[in-house]
């Protein structure tokens, strides 16, 4: 079982079976549409990790201010399992090599795996965002600044 990482296709984001914890973002139900998937592809860099031909993750950096600043994002599938290491290494490498001055991610403090993954991807925690988002949950801002 090997993991192949290639540029993301719209269908990848539409077919991935997201982990339950990833179905809500900043307190809102995250619904994937072909338009949103295409925007992720067009808005920076977007990758898909495949195991046995099946998408186990989509990830990338969405440029909020093109050429300057972006948001690291990832959609992990149910049963990502051992592919997690290759996915995390890829994310860490892309974040480290990115010419963007600032890359950030905002994760829920109540989901330990989100905080751990942001650290493993090379981001550093910088600020607690109390009662953030539609459900007023505590979040943590992570960043990498050049």
N, C-alpha and C positions, 0 to 999 in steps of 0.2 A: 504494500500500500504506500504509494508515494503521493506527495502533494505537488500539484502544478499551480503556479501563480501566473496569470496572464491578464491582459487588459480586460476590464469588465464589459460585458454586453448587457443590454437592457433586460433580456430574458433571464440573466443570472439573478438579478434583484427581484424579479417577479416570481421565480420558482424556489428561491431559498426558503427553507422552513426555519424561520427565526426562533431563537430561544425565547421563552416566555418573558424573561426579564427585559428583552429588547423590543417588546411590542408597545411600550410607553416611553416617550421621550419628553422631558421637561413637563411631565404631567399630562401629556396629550397622547391619545392613541396614534401611533405612527402607521399610516397606511401608505404602502408603496404603490405607485402608479407608473406606467411607462414614461410619463412626462417627468416625474421626480427622478426616476432612474437615469433618464437621458440628461437631466440637469446635473446630476452627480458626475456623470461621465464628462460632460462639457465644461463643468465648473472647476476643473483642476486635474487631479489624477484619480483614477478609480481602477481597482484591481479585483479579480476574483480568484479565490483559492479553490481548486477542484481536487477532490479525492475520488478516485475511481469514476471520473467524469461527472461527478455530482458537486454542485456548488456547496461548500461548507463555510464560506465567508465572502463577503464583499467589503472592501475597505478602501480608504483613500484619504486625500486631503482636498477639501473643498475650499477654494480660494474666495475669501470674503472681500478682500481688496487685492485684485489680481497683481501678481508679481511681488506682493508685500506681505500679506497675512492670510492665514488659512485655519480651518478647523479640521482636526483629525477625526475620522469617523470609521466605524466598523459595524457590520451586521454579521453576527455569528449565528450559525445554524445549530439546531438541536443536534446533539451527537457529534459536535466538532472534534471532541476527543483529542487524540494525539496530533492532529493537524494543527492544533493550537500553537505549538512551538514554531512551526514554519511560518505561520501567519504573523505571529508576534515579531519574529526576527525580520520579516519583510517590512512590517510597519515601522519598526525601530530604524531600519536602514533607510527607508524612504524619508522618514522624519529627519534623521541626521543629515542626509544628503540634500534635502530640499534647500533651494536658494531663498525661500521665503524668510523674511526677518522674524516673523512670529508665527508659531503654530500653537493652537490651544485646543483643549477639549474640556467639556463640562460634564461631570459624572455625578451620579447619586451617591451620597455617603452611605446610604443604607444597603447598597449592593457592593460588598467587599470586592468582588471580582472586577467591577468596573474600575475601582481605584487601583487595584493591583495591575490590571492591564495597562492603564494609562502610564503608570511608572515603568512597567516593563517595555513599553513602546518608546521610552526615552523622554517622557514629559515629567515636569516637576510640579508638585502641588504649591499653589501660591495664595489662594484665598478661599475661605469658606463663604458660600453664598447661602445664607440662611433663608428658609421659607421661600425658595426660588421656584418659579414655574407654576403651572396651572394647579398643581396639588399642594403647593407650598411645602415642598420637601427640601431638606438641606442637600446642597450640591457642593462639589469641590471643583474649583477652576485649576486646571493643569496647564502648563505652558512650556514651550521651548523658545527662547529668544536668542538670536545671534547678536 
